[in-house]
């Protein structure tokens, strides 16, 4: 079985400050890791993914994430937050070794960026 | 490139009624998923299709939920009869071997 934990229900940060949204995972085999963002009344939008290679992955809208195998973490980061980044963020994992590719999601973290 | 299409966007029904949702995936995507997202939670996989075959339906409540993808393209998800706890957003997603998973806008179901 695979699982994702997002320990923070909400993260508050001031505009212009760096932000971090935490994610840890559990999966047997090689993890494929993803971050999605969800705005109100809209579907999930893909931000970035880690498949293999460089542990620092760059994605859309200036976001990046760092894969840490020893800590089984995949934290989402951005050097300078914008008010428009306020949304619900989901971390997800899949096990490509099984060929199923279905995503298991965390419970989500609401990011609130204050002006 | 057109995204994943879903309809309807919103549906309100009474408990014990039936409801159906439709999904049209991105052209060429062989894999199609249905997820259920209850308010305040992350999406949970209901069923995964590869072309028109079921890969994983272990979390689908088969006594009331059914899904099909007859020609390996469009898919429908049905609930019969609906319960109050089925109130959720139902997300359809598709993927291919070389790209990520793309989600539709979802159908928000309210069961009263």
gemmi code that builds the backbone of each chain (N, CA, C; Angstrom):
import gemmi

chains = {
    "A": [
        ("UNK", (0.847, -1.188, 0.000), (0.000, 0.000, 0.000), (0.885, 1.241, 0.000)),
        ("UNK", (0.385, 2.297, -0.553), (1.123, 3.539, -0.589), (0.305, 4.622, 0.083)),
        ("UNK", (1.016, 5.623, 0.644), (0.316, 6.692, 1.342), (1.116, 7.983, 1.276)),
        ("UNK", (0.419, 9.086, 1.508), (1.025, 10.407, 1.516), (0.528, 11.146, 2.750)),
        ("UNK", (1.449, 11.847, 3.408), (1.077, 12.653, 4.561), (1.429, 14.111, 4.310)),
        ("UNK", (0.461, 14.978, 4.509), (0.702, 16.415, 4.472), (0.369, 16.908, 5.875)),
        ("UNK", (1.375, 17.141, 6.693), (1.161, 17.363, 8.124), (0.496, 18.681, 8.474)),
        ("UNK", (0.481, 19.619, 7.559), (-0.088, 20.940, 7.839), (-1.387, 21.130, 7.071)),
        ("UNK", (-2.471, 21.419, 7.803), (-3.729, 21.708, 7.125), (-3.654, 23.051, 6.405)),
        ("UNK", (-2.933, 23.995, 7.012), (-2.839, 25.330, 6.434), (-1.456, 25.903, 6.681)),
        ("UNK", (-0.978, 26.630, 5.686), (0.289, 27.348, 5.785), (0.008, 28.804, 5.462)),
        ("UNK", (0.449, 29.684, 6.348), (0.290, 31.121, 6.140), (1.655, 31.743, 5.912)),
        ("UNK", (1.738, 32.597, 4.903), (3.007, 33.250, 4.588), (2.711, 34.639, 4.025)),
        ("UNK", (3.604, 35.562, 4.281), (3.455, 36.915, 3.760), (3.959, 36.971, 2.319)),
        ("UNK", (3.312, 37.797, 1.516), (3.718, 37.948, 0.122), (5.183, 38.375, 0.065)),
        ("UNK", (5.923, 37.738, -0.845), (7.341, 38.052, -0.999), (8.253, 37.153, -0.187)),
        ("UNK", (7.700, 36.482, 0.812), (8.499, 35.554, 1.621), (8.554, 34.182, 0.965)),
        ("UNK", (9.572, 33.397, 1.310), (9.614, 32.028, 0.778), (8.552, 31.158, 1.439)),
        ("UNK", (8.099, 30.149, 0.695), (7.100, 29.243, 1.249), (7.560, 27.794, 1.094)),
        ("UNK", (7.110, 26.978, 2.037), (7.347, 25.532, 1.977), (6.074, 24.818, 2.378)),
        ("UNK", (5.659, 23.861, 1.581), (4.529, 22.998, 1.905), (5.084, 21.581, 1.999)),
        ("UNK", (4.864, 20.946, 3.135), (5.534, 19.681, 3.423), (4.752, 18.466, 2.937)),
        ("UNK", (5.504, 17.432, 2.557), (4.908, 16.174, 2.105), (5.873, 15.043, 2.411)),
        ("UNK", (5.372, 13.983, 3.013), (6.133, 12.747, 3.153), (5.311, 11.615, 2.565)),
        ("UNK", (5.996, 10.566, 2.141), (5.302, 9.496, 1.427), (5.772, 8.139, 1.909)),
        ("UNK", (4.984, 7.138, 1.571), (5.355, 5.750, 1.826), (4.924, 4.926, 0.621)),
        ("UNK", (5.872, 4.206, 0.034), (5.556, 3.372, -1.126), (6.600, 2.278, -1.233)),
        ("UNK", (6.171, 1.108, -1.635), (7.139, 0.049, -1.901), (7.601, 0.200, -3.340)),
        ("UNK", (8.894, 0.091, -3.554), (9.391, 0.303, -4.898), (9.737, 1.755, -5.145)),
        ("UNK", (9.926, 2.090, -6.394), (10.333, 3.442, -6.767), (9.149, 4.395, -6.778)),
        ("UNK", (9.283, 5.513, -6.055), (8.174, 6.478, -6.014), (8.206, 7.427, -7.202)),
        ("UNK", (7.021, 7.699, -7.697), (6.835, 8.799, -8.627), (6.011, 9.826, -7.868)),
        ("UNK", (6.505, 11.056, -7.760), (5.910, 12.045, -6.869), (5.415, 13.254, -7.646)),
        ("UNK", (4.307, 13.798, -7.185), (3.639, 14.871, -7.913), (3.120, 15.931, -6.935)),
        ("UNK", (3.019, 17.150, -7.446), (2.281, 18.209, -6.753), (1.226, 18.760, -7.700)),
        ("UNK", (0.021, 18.915, -7.128), (-1.090, 19.516, -7.843), (-1.620, 20.683, -7.027)),
        ("UNK", (-2.234, 21.650, -7.731), (-2.869, 22.779, -7.064), (-4.341, 22.813, -7.468)),
        ("UNK", (-5.185, 23.204, -6.520), (-6.622, 23.262, -6.789), (-7.161, 24.611, -6.360)),
        ("UNK", (-7.721, 25.336, -7.332), (-8.377, 26.600, -7.043), (-9.871, 26.344, -6.856)),
        ("UNK", (-10.588, 27.226, -6.176), (-12.012, 27.001, -5.912), (-12.808, 26.704, -7.172)),
        ("UNK", (-13.622, 25.660, -7.105), (-14.516, 25.269, -8.202), (-13.779, 24.916, -9.485)),
        ("UNK", (-12.537, 24.498, -9.329), (-11.763, 24.075, -10.500), (-11.123, 22.743, -10.217)),
        ("UNK", (-10.733, 22.066, -11.282), (-10.085, 20.765, -11.127), (-8.657, 20.911, -10.663)),
        ("UNK", (-7.988, 19.792, -10.548), (-6.590, 19.765, -10.123), (-5.682, 20.150, -11.284)),
        ("UNK", (-4.749, 21.051, -11.004), (-3.788, 21.463, -12.019), (-2.406, 20.939, -11.655)),
        ("UNK", (-1.759, 20.321, -12.619), (-0.422, 19.754, -12.431), (0.604, 20.868, -12.229)),
        ("UNK", (1.456, 20.721, -11.198), (2.526, 21.683, -10.949), (3.888, 21.128, -11.351)),
        ("UNK", (4.208, 19.942, -10.838), (5.502, 19.356, -11.130), (5.508, 17.886, -10.733)),
        ("UNK", (6.549, 17.179, -11.210), (6.677, 15.756, -10.875), (8.139, 15.375, -10.754)),
        ("UNK", (8.369, 14.353, -9.936), (9.678, 13.722, -9.840), (9.529, 12.279, -10.316)),
        ("UNK", (10.347, 11.934, -11.303), (10.364, 10.553, -11.795), (11.709, 9.921, -11.455)),
        ("UNK", (12.771, 10.573, -11.893), (14.111, 10.101, -11.621), (15.068, 11.250, -11.903)),
        ("UNK", (16.340, 11.089, -11.511), (17.324, 12.111, -11.849), (17.540, 13.125, -10.741)),
        ("UNK", (17.702, 14.381, -11.123), (18.013, 15.465, -10.191), (16.946, 15.547, -9.098)),
        ("UNK", (17.402, 15.648, -7.852), (16.469, 15.673, -6.736), (15.663, 16.963, -6.664)),
        ("UNK", (16.147, 18.027, -7.281), (15.424, 19.298, -7.288), (14.666, 19.405, -8.608)),
        ("UNK", (13.359, 19.475, -8.484), (12.505, 19.510, -9.657), (11.871, 20.892, -9.766)),
        ("UNK", (11.939, 21.486, -10.940), (11.314, 22.792, -11.157), (10.010, 22.597, -11.923)),
        ("UNK", (8.993, 23.387, -11.532), (7.693, 23.240, -12.154), (7.100, 24.553, -12.592)),
        ("UNK", (5.778, 24.551, -12.664), (5.057, 25.723, -13.156), (5.019, 26.827, -12.108)),
        ("UNK", (4.864, 28.074, -12.579), (4.619, 29.246, -11.742), (5.714, 29.492, -10.701)),
        ("UNK", (6.943, 29.060, -10.994), (8.058, 29.318, -10.087), (8.195, 28.349, -8.940)),
        ("UNK", (7.343, 27.338, -8.906), (7.434, 26.337, -7.845), (8.528, 25.315, -8.126)),
        ("UNK", (9.073, 24.760, -7.069), (10.036, 23.684, -7.163), (9.825, 22.745, -5.984)),
        ("UNK", (10.360, 21.543, -6.108), (10.231, 20.572, -5.026), (11.511, 19.769, -4.937)),
        ("UNK", (11.835, 19.369, -3.713), (13.062, 18.615, -3.487), (12.739, 17.212, -3.011)),
        ("UNK", (13.222, 16.237, -3.742), (13.045, 14.831, -3.390), (14.163, 14.423, -2.442)),
        ("UNK", (13.799, 13.871, -1.301), (14.768, 13.387, -0.331), (14.426, 11.939, -0.006)),
        ("UNK", (15.200, 11.035, -0.578), (14.885, 9.607, -0.438), (15.037, 9.122, 0.999)),
        ("UNK", (16.079, 9.575, 1.680), (16.328, 9.091, 3.044), (15.244, 9.547, 4.012)),
        ("UNK", (14.674, 10.715, 3.778), (13.607, 11.226, 4.634), (12.222, 10.959, 4.046)),
        ("UNK", (12.170, 10.302, 2.918), (10.920, 10.033, 2.178), (10.052, 11.285, 2.132)),
        ("UNK", (10.660, 12.382, 1.682), (9.931, 13.651, 1.625), (10.004, 14.246, 0.231)),
        ("UNK", (9.052, 15.105, -0.033), (8.981, 15.794, -1.326), (8.310, 17.147, -1.072)),
        ("UNK", (9.018, 18.038, -0.425), (8.455, 19.330, -0.020), (8.388, 20.294, -1.199)),
        ("UNK", (7.308, 21.030, -1.263), (7.089, 22.041, -2.303), (7.613, 23.385, -1.801)),
        ("UNK", (8.310, 24.102, -2.689), (8.903, 25.369, -2.270), (8.736, 26.431, -3.348)),
        ("UNK", (8.795, 27.679, -2.893), (8.825, 28.807, -3.819), (9.588, 29.926, -3.140)),
        ("UNK", (10.532, 30.545, -3.820), (11.384, 31.550, -3.172), (10.634, 32.805, -2.729)),
        ("UNK", (9.595, 33.190, -3.483), (8.884, 34.425, -3.184), (7.396, 34.222, -3.473)),
        ("UNK", (6.592, 34.198, -2.429), (5.163, 33.881, -2.580), (4.380, 35.070, -3.133)),
        ("UNK", (3.341, 34.734, -3.903), (2.412, 35.729, -4.431), (1.026, 35.496, -3.825)),
        ("UNK", (0.248, 36.574, -3.715), (-1.122, 36.416, -3.212), (-1.896, 35.426, -4.075)),
        ("UNK", (-1.629, 35.434, -5.371), (-2.327, 34.540, -6.300), (-1.940, 33.074, -6.116)),
        ("UNK", (-0.924, 32.787, -5.311), (-0.560, 31.393, -5.012), (-1.509, 30.775, -3.984)),
        ("UNK", (-2.349, 31.591, -3.371), (-3.292, 31.092, -2.362), (-4.229, 30.064, -3.000)),
        ("UNK", (-4.191, 28.857, -2.498), (-4.962, 27.750, -3.079), (-4.759, 26.521, -2.206)),
        ("UNK", (-5.330, 25.409, -2.663), (-5.183, 24.122, -1.981), (-4.165, 23.286, -2.745)),
        ("UNK", (-3.174, 22.768, -2.040), (-2.089, 22.034, -2.682), (-2.113, 20.579, -2.233)),
        ("UNK", (-1.977, 19.696, -3.226), (-1.986, 18.258, -2.954), (-0.697, 17.614, -3.433)),
        ("UNK", (-0.133, 16.791, -2.578), (0.993, 15.942, -2.927), (0.443, 14.557, -3.273)),
        ("UNK", (1.056, 13.886, -4.230), (0.571, 12.567, -4.630), (1.737, 11.660, -4.994)),
        ("UNK", (1.521, 10.366, -4.830), (2.550, 9.379, -5.138), (1.950, 8.258, -5.974)),
        ("UNK", (2.729, 7.710, -6.856), (2.339, 6.493, -7.544), (3.547, 5.577, -7.620)),
        ("UNK", (3.283, 4.321, -7.886), (4.331, 3.312, -7.954), (4.391, 2.802, -9.385)),
        ("UNK", (5.288, 3.375, -10.155), (5.369, 2.985, -11.557), (5.860, 1.549, -11.734)),
        ("UNK", (6.486, 1.004, -10.702), (6.961, -0.375, -10.802), (5.804, -1.351, -11.029)),
        ("UNK", (4.629, -0.994, -10.519), (3.475, -1.879, -10.672), (2.772, -1.658, -12.002)),
        ("UNK", (3.085, -0.552, -12.667), (2.444, -0.266, -13.947), (1.056, 0.298, -13.835)),
        ("UNK", (0.582, 0.503, -12.611), (-0.805, 0.966, -12.485), (-0.938, 2.476, -12.627)),
        ("UNK", (0.033, 3.224, -12.155), (0.124, 4.683, -12.310), (-0.954, 5.468, -11.593)),
        ("UNK", (-1.874, 4.825, -10.920), (-2.899, 5.590, -10.207), (-2.253, 6.363, -9.066)),
        ("UNK", (-2.738, 7.572, -8.834), (-2.175, 8.443, -7.817), (-2.870, 8.257, -6.480)),
        ("UNK", (-2.054, 8.263, -5.425), (-2.573, 8.328, -4.056), (-2.259, 9.718, -3.533)),
        ("UNK", (-3.284, 10.403, -3.078), (-3.144, 11.797, -2.673), (-3.070, 11.959, -1.166)),
        ("UNK", (-2.393, 13.036, -0.756), (-2.479, 13.462, 0.631), (-3.779, 14.214, 0.859)),
        ("UNK", (-3.966, 14.673, 2.080), (-5.217, 15.332, 2.456), (-5.256, 16.807, 2.053)),
        ("UNK", (-4.137, 17.316, 1.577), (-4.117, 18.691, 1.095), (-3.649, 19.690, 2.140)),
        ("UNK", (-3.030, 20.761, 1.661), (-2.592, 21.869, 2.518), (-3.085, 23.163, 1.894)),
        ("UNK", (-3.804, 23.933, 2.695), (-4.285, 25.218, 2.184), (-3.206, 26.260, 2.407)),
        ("UNK", (-2.782, 26.894, 1.332), (-1.770, 27.945, 1.390), (-2.479, 29.295, 1.345)),
        ("UNK", (-2.221, 30.110, 2.333), (-2.780, 31.460, 2.392), (-1.627, 32.448, 2.365)),
        ("UNK", (-1.569, 33.256, 1.309), (-0.519, 34.266, 1.186), (-1.151, 35.628, 1.470)),
        ("UNK", (-0.628, 36.269, 2.505), (-1.190, 37.567, 2.920), (-0.447, 38.713, 2.256)),
        ("UNK", (-1.212, 39.720, 1.806), (-0.567, 40.878, 1.130), (0.346, 41.647, 2.074)),
    ],
    "B": [
        ("UNK", (-4.288, 21.823, -27.178), (-4.798, 20.471, -26.860), (-5.970, 20.600, -25.901)),
        ("UNK", (-7.106, 19.971, -26.253), (-8.266, 20.024, -25.385), (-7.989, 19.212, -24.134)),
        ("UNK", (-8.598, 19.663, -23.030), (-8.401, 18.961, -21.770), (-9.436, 17.881, -21.572)),
        ("UNK", (-9.485, 17.360, -20.355), (-10.473, 16.350, -19.988), (-11.810, 17.059, -19.787)),
        ("UNK", (-12.840, 16.547, -20.457), (-14.175, 17.146, -20.355), (-15.060, 16.296, -19.465)),
        ("UNK", (-15.869, 16.967, -18.647), (-16.816, 16.260, -17.778), (-18.160, 16.967, -17.809)),
        ("UNK", (-19.211, 16.188, -17.673), (-20.544, 16.761, -17.526), (-21.419, 15.824, -16.717)),
        ("UNK", (-22.418, 16.366, -15.993), (-22.617, 17.798, -15.784), (-21.591, 18.361, -14.812)),
        ("UNK", (-21.565, 19.654, -14.616), (-20.655, 20.246, -13.640), (-21.234, 20.185, -12.237)),
        ("UNK", (-22.538, 20.249, -12.150), (-23.208, 20.203, -10.857), (-24.455, 19.331, -10.967)),
        ("UNK", (-24.755, 18.624, -9.868), (-25.946, 17.787, -9.848), (-26.454, 17.697, -8.421)),
        ("UNK", (-27.756, 17.903, -8.260), (-28.385, 17.750, -6.957), (-29.468, 16.696, -7.091)),
        ("UNK", (-29.401, 15.666, -6.251), (-30.414, 14.612, -6.287), (-30.810, 14.268, -4.862)),
        ("UNK", (-31.927, 13.548, -4.743), (-32.347, 13.062, -3.435), (-31.755, 11.669, -3.219)),
        ("UNK", (-31.598, 11.323, -1.939), (-31.066, 9.979, -1.651), (-31.989, 8.924, -2.250)),
        ("UNK", (-31.376, 7.858, -2.630), (-32.014, 6.712, -3.277), (-32.274, 6.908, -4.778)),
        ("UNK", (-32.047, 8.124, -5.279), (-32.130, 8.327, -6.728), (-30.848, 7.855, -7.397)),
        ("UNK", (-30.863, 7.802, -8.710), (-29.674, 7.415, -9.466), (-29.134, 8.633, -10.207)),
        ("UNK", (-27.837, 8.544, -10.541), (-27.184, 9.653, -11.244), (-26.058, 9.089, -12.096)),
        ("UNK", (-25.749, 9.769, -13.190), (-24.658, 9.337, -14.067), (-23.806, 10.525, -14.443)),
        ("UNK", (-22.513, 10.281, -14.515), (-21.552, 11.308, -14.897), (-20.835, 10.844, -16.164)),
        ("UNK", (-20.448, 11.804, -16.988), (-19.791, 11.489, -18.250), (-18.408, 12.120, -18.305)),
        ("UNK", (-17.476, 11.448, -18.938), (-16.113, 11.946, -19.067), (-15.574, 11.656, -20.463)),
        ("UNK", (-14.951, 12.662, -21.043), (-14.237, 12.491, -22.316), (-12.775, 12.822, -22.082)),
        ("UNK", (-11.873, 11.854, -22.151), (-10.469, 12.099, -21.824), (-9.737, 12.842, -22.934)),
        ("UNK", (-8.492, 13.183, -22.668), (-7.647, 13.796, -23.684), (-7.411, 12.779, -24.793)),
        ("UNK", (-7.480, 13.242, -26.029), (-7.341, 12.354, -27.172), (-6.020, 11.586, -27.112)),
        ("UNK", (-6.112, 10.287, -27.274), (-4.919, 9.453, -27.298), (-4.504, 8.902, -25.952)),
        ("UNK", (-5.142, 9.365, -24.890), (-4.801, 8.850, -23.555), (-5.508, 7.518, -23.333)),
        ("UNK", (-4.706, 6.480, -23.130), (-5.272, 5.147, -22.977), (-5.807, 4.899, -21.569)),
        ("UNK", (-5.278, 5.611, -20.590), (-5.663, 5.364, -19.194), (-6.639, 6.426, -18.722)),
        ("UNK", (-7.703, 5.962, -18.102), (-8.731, 6.867, -17.578), (-9.028, 6.491, -16.136)),
        ("UNK", (-9.192, 7.498, -15.304), (-9.451, 7.294, -13.878), (-10.708, 8.050, -13.472)),
        ("UNK", (-11.393, 7.526, -12.469), (-12.415, 8.256, -11.732), (-11.966, 8.352, -10.275)),
        ("UNK", (-11.996, 9.582, -9.761), (-11.659, 9.830, -8.368), (-12.862, 10.461, -7.674)),
        ("UNK", (-12.973, 10.216, -6.375), (-13.978, 10.850, -5.542), (-13.259, 11.768, -4.555)),
        ("UNK", (-13.678, 13.040, -4.509), (-13.069, 13.972, -3.565), (-14.142, 14.508, -2.624)),
        ("UNK", (-14.133, 14.005, -1.421), (-15.048, 14.499, -0.389), (-14.480, 15.782, 0.188)),
        ("UNK", (-15.359, 16.696, 0.544), (-14.940, 18.008, 1.036), (-13.923, 17.877, 2.175)),
        ("UNK", (-12.790, 18.562, 2.023), (-11.767, 18.546, 3.061), (-10.794, 17.396, 2.957)),
        ("UNK", (-10.930, 16.563, 1.921), (-10.045, 15.419, 1.755), (-9.380, 15.449, 0.386)),
        ("UNK", (-8.351, 14.638, 0.247), (-7.733, 14.478, -1.052), (-8.538, 13.526, -1.924)),
        ("UNK", (-8.364, 13.589, -3.229), (-9.077, 12.665, -4.119), (-8.712, 11.217, -3.823)),
        ("UNK", (-9.703, 10.349, -3.945), (-9.515, 8.920, -3.735), (-9.900, 8.181, -5.001)),
        ("UNK", (-9.027, 7.278, -5.445), (-9.292, 6.532, -6.669), (-10.489, 5.609, -6.503)),
        ("UNK", (-11.412, 5.686, -7.474), (-12.534, 4.755, -7.517), (-12.250, 3.621, -8.497)),
        ("UNK", (-11.808, 3.985, -9.701), (-11.593, 2.980, -10.730), (-10.596, 3.507, -11.750)),
        ("UNK", (-9.807, 2.578, -12.294), (-8.835, 2.892, -13.340), (-9.071, 1.974, -14.530)),
        ("UNK", (-9.167, 2.572, -15.717), (-9.296, 1.831, -16.967), (-8.009, 1.950, -17.776)),
        ("UNK", (-7.656, 0.882, -18.460), (-6.616, 0.910, -19.473), (-7.327, 0.514, -20.769)),
        ("UNK", (-7.444, 1.479, -21.685), (-8.332, 1.305, -22.842), (-9.740, 0.982, -22.318)),
        ("UNK", (-10.324, -0.136, -22.691), (-11.664, -0.405, -22.172), (-11.680, -1.481, -21.101)),
        ("UNK", (-10.491, -1.813, -20.570), (-10.412, -2.817, -19.518), (-10.154, -2.186, -18.166)),
        ("UNK", (-10.697, -2.816, -17.112), (-10.526, -2.328, -15.748), (-9.192, -2.814, -15.186)),
        ("UNK", (-8.376, -1.853, -14.701), (-7.093, -2.189, -14.094), (-7.234, -2.308, -12.581)),
        ("UNK", (-8.003, -1.391, -11.993), (-8.151, -1.366, -10.536), (-9.516, -0.794, -10.178)),
        ("UNK", (-10.325, -1.592, -9.536), (-11.610, -1.096, -9.016), (-11.792, -1.532, -7.569)),
        ("UNK", (-10.674, -1.699, -6.880), (-10.717, -2.225, -5.519), (-11.413, -1.291, -4.532)),
        ("UNK", (-11.471, 0.003, -4.813), (-12.104, 0.947, -3.903), (-13.460, 1.436, -4.408)),
        ("UNK", (-13.970, 0.789, -5.406), (-15.285, 1.155, -5.942), (-16.368, 0.410, -5.158)),
        ("UNK", (-17.310, 1.124, -4.560), (-18.420, 0.437, -3.842), (-19.362, -0.207, -4.857)),
        ("UNK", (-19.091, -1.445, -5.170), (-19.737, -2.070, -6.319), (-21.228, -2.356, -6.104)),
        ("UNK", (-21.685, -2.267, -4.866), (-23.105, -2.487, -4.651), (-23.929, -1.311, -5.171)),
        ("UNK", (-23.296, -0.146, -5.361), (-24.063, 1.008, -5.823), (-23.394, 1.780, -6.948)),
        ("UNK", (-22.086, 1.623, -7.105), (-21.341, 2.343, -8.133), (-21.019, 1.388, -9.286)),
        ("UNK", (-21.112, 1.925, -10.508), (-20.656, 1.176, -11.679), (-20.025, 2.150, -12.660)),
        ("UNK", (-19.108, 1.652, -13.463), (-18.446, 2.493, -14.463), (-18.152, 1.656, -15.686)),
        ("UNK", (-18.163, 2.316, -16.827), (-17.833, 1.624, -18.062), (-17.081, 2.547, -19.011)),
        ("UNK", (-16.345, 1.921, -19.893), (-15.602, 2.646, -20.921), (-15.631, 1.756, -22.154)),
        ("UNK", (-16.779, 1.717, -22.804), (-17.069, 0.693, -23.795), (-16.131, 0.709, -24.993)),
        ("UNK", (-15.809, 1.838, -25.535), (-15.003, 1.894, -26.758), (-13.599, 2.408, -26.475)),
        ("UNK", (-13.202, 2.401, -25.216), (-11.860, 2.832, -24.859), (-11.634, 4.326, -24.944)),
        ("UNK", (-12.731, 5.098, -25.012), (-12.589, 6.556, -25.068), (-13.394, 7.162, -23.911)),
        ("UNK", (-14.667, 7.515, -24.191), (-15.522, 8.107, -23.167), (-15.830, 7.107, -22.070)),
        ("UNK", (-16.178, 7.671, -20.911), (-16.536, 6.812, -19.782), (-17.732, 7.405, -19.047)),
        ("UNK", (-18.518, 6.536, -18.442), (-19.597, 6.983, -17.565), (-19.453, 6.323, -16.204)),
        ("UNK", (-19.782, 7.068, -15.181), (-19.810, 6.581, -13.804), (-21.239, 6.739, -13.302)),
        ("UNK", (-21.788, 5.677, -12.750), (-23.172, 5.711, -12.283), (-23.246, 5.369, -10.801)),
        ("UNK", (-24.183, 6.006, -10.128), (-24.458, 5.699, -8.736), (-25.951, 5.383, -8.630)),
        ("UNK", (-26.248, 4.186, -8.071), (-27.645, 3.773, -7.952), (-27.787, 2.732, -6.864)),
        ("UNK", (-28.469, 3.022, -5.754), (-29.055, 4.305, -5.375), (-28.054, 5.171, -4.620)),
        ("UNK", (-28.228, 6.466, -4.689), (-27.292, 7.373, -4.017), (-27.584, 7.457, -2.529)),
        ("UNK", (-26.515, 7.662, -1.765), (-26.613, 7.888, -0.332), (-26.080, 9.287, -0.017)),
        ("UNK", (-26.434, 9.768, 1.174), (-25.986, 11.100, 1.575), (-24.463, 11.216, 1.521)),
        ("UNK", (-23.771, 10.133, 1.920), (-22.313, 10.181, 1.980), (-21.644, 10.175, 0.605)),
        ("UNK", (-22.448, 10.052, -0.446), (-21.888, 10.131, -1.805), (-21.695, 11.572, -2.257)),
        ("UNK", (-22.158, 12.525, -1.459), (-21.950, 13.934, -1.796), (-20.454, 14.206, -1.860)),
        ("UNK", (-19.991, 14.655, -3.025), (-18.563, 14.815, -3.260), (-18.380, 15.421, -4.647)),
        ("UNK", (-17.128, 15.687, -4.963), (-16.767, 16.049, -6.335), (-16.185, 14.805, -6.984)),
        ("UNK", (-16.679, 14.485, -8.159), (-16.190, 13.311, -8.900), (-15.303, 13.817, -10.035)),
        ("UNK", (-14.059, 13.417, -9.946), (-13.041, 13.878, -10.884), (-12.687, 12.765, -11.858)),
        ("UNK", (-12.659, 13.122, -13.117), (-12.164, 12.211, -14.139), (-10.766, 12.686, -14.539)),
        ("UNK", (-9.881, 11.747, -14.806), (-8.516, 12.077, -15.204), (-8.062, 11.105, -16.282)),
        ("UNK", (-7.083, 11.535, -17.081), (-6.528, 10.634, -18.081), (-5.021, 10.811, -18.156)),
        ("UNK", (-4.367, 9.784, -18.657), (-2.913, 9.839, -18.796), (-2.482, 8.906, -19.918)),
        ("UNK", (-1.264, 9.140, -20.394), (-0.636, 8.211, -21.331), (0.714, 7.823, -20.743)),
        ("UNK", (1.432, 6.967, -21.413), (2.667, 6.439, -20.827), (3.748, 7.491, -20.684)),
        ("UNK", (3.707, 8.522, -21.498), (4.821, 9.464, -21.512), (4.528, 10.793, -20.841)),
        ("UNK", (3.301, 10.994, -20.382), (2.952, 12.290, -19.787), (2.322, 12.055, -18.425)),
        ("UNK", (2.048, 13.132, -17.753), (1.441, 13.035, -16.441), (-0.053, 12.810, -16.524)),
        ("UNK", (-0.687, 12.885, -15.361), (-2.127, 12.692, -15.249), (-2.811, 14.047, -15.264)),
        ("UNK", (-3.817, 14.187, -16.132), (-4.535, 15.443, -16.271), (-5.977, 15.260, -15.828)),
        ("UNK", (-6.457, 16.225, -15.058), (-7.770, 16.131, -14.446), (-8.783, 17.042, -15.133)),
        ("UNK", (-10.025, 16.578, -15.158), (-11.122, 17.395, -15.610), (-11.586, 18.322, -14.503)),
        ("UNK", (-12.578, 19.181, -14.785), (-13.048, 20.156, -13.790), (-13.874, 19.542, -12.678)),
        ("UNK", (-14.346, 18.317, -12.886), (-15.111, 17.640, -11.845), (-16.601, 17.888, -11.940)),
        ("UNK", (-17.354, 16.958, -11.324), (-18.804, 17.102, -11.157), (-19.087, 17.144, -9.666)),
        ("UNK", (-19.712, 18.227, -9.235), (-20.056, 18.343, -7.812), (-21.436, 17.745, -7.579)),
        ("UNK", (-21.493, 16.661, -6.834), (-22.753, 15.979, -6.536), (-23.189, 16.304, -5.115)),
        ("UNK", (-24.442, 16.740, -4.995), (-25.047, 16.944, -3.685), (-26.233, 16.012, -3.563)),
        ("UNK", (-26.210, 15.176, -2.533), (-27.304, 14.246, -2.270), (-28.058, 14.747, -1.045)),
        ("UNK", (-29.360, 15.001, -1.202), (-30.157, 15.556, -0.090), (-31.123, 14.516, 0.470)),
    ],
}
model = gemmi.Model(1)
for chain_id, residues in chains.items():
    chain = gemmi.Chain(chain_id)
    for i, (resn, *xyz) in enumerate(residues, 1):
        res = gemmi.Residue()
        res.name, res.seqid = resn, gemmi.SeqId(i, " ")
        for name, pos in zip(("N", "CA", "C"), xyz):
            atom = gemmi.Atom()
            atom.name, atom.element = name, gemmi.Element(name[0])
            atom.pos, atom.b_iso = gemmi.Position(*pos), 0.0
            res.add_atom(atom)
        chain.add_residue(res)
    model.add_chain(chain)
structure = gemmi.Structure()
structure.add_model(model)
structure.setup_entities()
